[in-house]
């Protein structure tokens, strides 16, 4: 017998000796990723600490388990070979976002589980291509709002699980395209209100879960209470009918079905903008606050009046320190909006409008922005002189005095005027003090014969009579020289006349005894 034939017989004997597969367990297939378990149409790769979708998954796989891993990003190319996929389980991973068209290569997918990830938002094209999808699990994520047309590409979706998120707002067209949806679970979110337009596309809805949300029972929920009482009760179980009010305080902890329609009220908004007109310089940044009040708290938006209201291009409302420029998409802020313009140009000048709206109505306040162009003119250099006349290395300087006083702001003009007035008042006070001091000195001077005598102690050295006559002592008194040609003291009569009192005959202020003279020698 040939050696090749002998080897073939031995291989057949070994295959016959192998034990048969256990009943109920699909046979393993070749080409399975490392550490995964692969069967005929099922691949199990759960709880393997995977960070990406493992390569090498058989193309014929219909059910793929990738739960309880650390996958943070889903690359479209990773799932591209799996066109036959019917069930995909990605729950309890670390997905933060879904790329547009991430499941485009899975047109046969029926069930998609994304529960327990870290999704904060959903793009409009995230579910593009899933025309056969029946069940979508998005519970236990970090979704805060659902934008318009998020689920537009899911025409055959029957179950949408959105419970245990942080959803605060569903836009009016967020559920558009879900005409086949039978179950919608929005329980245990942060919903305060929901509009009638949001649920209008759900023509096939049979189960609706809205419990454990902080509902704000005002005029915006009047339709929901009436709808449940009229025919919506068939969509709610006994437990789901307990839609409890969280505010206003007077209705807290009461069921929406127990509150009369007249108690569901709203307060129209009022808007305040200060100032209503402002002048800004070129290149500056500008912030203008728009304060709004009402119940429920109004949504505030800014727009430029020259732009159509439908498009609503505007400077975005400032949200906790964020900045936006002119022409961005419409942005809303609860209670107060900040118009924030950076690097102002002449194109920013014009009329703006702050609008506040809630379920009770809308209010608008105009604002005018003026742009001072003098700064741009002052920064423009003058025409350069001839090359021979200008020294090398010197830059042309702006024209001096090109900044007009009236071009300054009102506060700057007031400060300059106050400073000038203060300087003038200070000069007048100084002049008055100098004049007053001179008058006092003139009055303090006495006639030459009535002054007191002081002796020079020669501490300043020798001097002449001309110098001595101009000297003064340390107290400011003048010093006089005795004139021997004139008597120093007048002869005093022995008896004072009868008509004069003794006090009038005495010389006041004489410091030395009478008839005693002192000479000052130099």
Buried (B, 14 or more C-beta within 10 A) or exposed (E): EEEEEEEEEEEEEEEEEEEEEEEEEEEEBEEBBEEBEBBEBBBBBBEBEBEBBBEEBBEBBBBBBBBBBEBBBBEEEBBEBBBBBBBBBBBBBEBBBBBEBBBBBBBBBBBBBBBBBEBBBBBBBBBBBBBBBBBBBBBBBEBBBBBEBBBBBBBBBBBBBBBBBBBBBBBBBBBBBBBBBBBBBBBBBEBBBBBBBBBEBBEEBEBBBBBBBBBBBBBBBBBBBBBBEEEBBEBBEEEBBBBBBBBBEEBEEEBBBEBEEEBBBBBBBEBBBEEEEBBBBBEEEBEBBBBBBBBBBBBBBBBBBEBEEEEBBBBBBBBEEEBBEBEEEBBBBBBBBBBBBBEBEEEBBBEBBBBBBBBBEBBBBEBBBEBBBBBBBBEEEEEEEEEEEEEEEEEEEEEEEBBEEEBBEEEEEEEEEEEEEEEEEEEEEEEEEEEEEEEEEEEEEEEEEEBEBBEBEEEEEEBEEEEBEEEEEEEEBBBBEEEEEEEBEEEEEEEBEEEEEEEEEEEEEEEEEEEEEEEBEE
